[in-house]
Amino acid sequence: MPEITTPDWEKFISQYPQAHVLQSSAWGELKAGFGWRVARLQAGESGAQLLMRSLLPGLRLAYLAKGPVGPDTAALWSEIDAFCRRNGCAFLKIEPDAWQTDALAEPPPGFRLSPHSIQPPRTIIVDISGEENAILGRMKQKTRYNINLALKKGVVVRPCADIPLFHTLMQMTAQRDQFGVHSLAYYQRAYELFHPRGGCELFLAEFENFPLGAVMVFAGGGRAWYFYGASSNEHRDRMPNYLLQWEAMRWARNQGCTEYDLWGVPDASEEVLEANFAERNTGLWGVYRFKRGFGGDLRRSAGPWERVYNPILYSLYRLWIKTHPPEA
């Protein structure tokens, strides 16, 4: 089956309200503006939104993020294979919308486990169902204390549309914590695509009108995802990040969500994480200390899996990836 149009994909995906936000047409449109080609394929009741990009001259990757969507994907894999071969893809990487404990955690025939993830493989999922007091009650005592401390110390959290300010805070955080950020245009486009349809909100924390931090949160199909967050170097003792997350969870709950994905902690078992988080601060270890307090469940995604179409070019990719971390 040839590629289907964006309207046809939206019609298809509307049948699966639980589909991951990374399979939404809006996410595809976002990535299309920043170096990826988007292709949407359907076979019967199943479909997939693929992203493609050239990593090096002649080396093209196809990527299926948090898909495919729908049951009985056997016929769909044949369509995906044919499409990837026609478009000169050296290999296909899949990060399915499934956990290691799920029945769908086994790779499809012809795929193998990949050593490289694009999305964070391990995360914490917070249950935001029920009354607010019940959600707070599932958090660790210190986290509840810090939420209240932020309120007592005059931190105010409100929805905000100031994307340049958010980007400035992102750059400040990236410089402090040594990680990469997207461009201002990327965050602006994400907000423009998702916010009008109720699928995204930007929250800003302030003290006496001074910006302390911000988070951009996405929602859909009963789930919410904390993708992007930033904080100032000032007034950190006022614990603004705790109140930011709580207000984002309240917003997600009002959107009908029952799960809040904190999106990214170190890829280690719970035993290792709990034994080491108090001493380790580099990379995602610092955010694990913060995120664990919200009382969620530690989970690891199934995959990533890969299907190789050109072994020689794939070997070149294995060399290239050692010095070029994948883009989320």
Secondary structure, 3 states (H helix, E strand, C coil): CCCCCHHHHHHHHCCCCCCCHHHCHHHHHHHHCCCCEEEEEEECCEEEEEEEEEEECCEEEEEEECCCECCCCHHHHHHHHHHHHHCCCCEEEEECCCECCCCCCCCCCCCEECCCCCCCCEEEEEECCCCHHHHHHCCCHHHHHHHHHHHHCCEEEEECCCHHHHHHHHHHHHHHHCCCCCCHHHHHHHHHHHHHHCCEEEEEEEECCEEEEEEEEEEECCEEEEEEEEECCCCHHHCHHHHHHHHHHHHHHHCCCCEEECCCCCCCCHHHHHHHCCCCCCCCHHHHHHHHHHCCEEEEECCCEEEECCHHHHHHHHHHCCCCCCCC
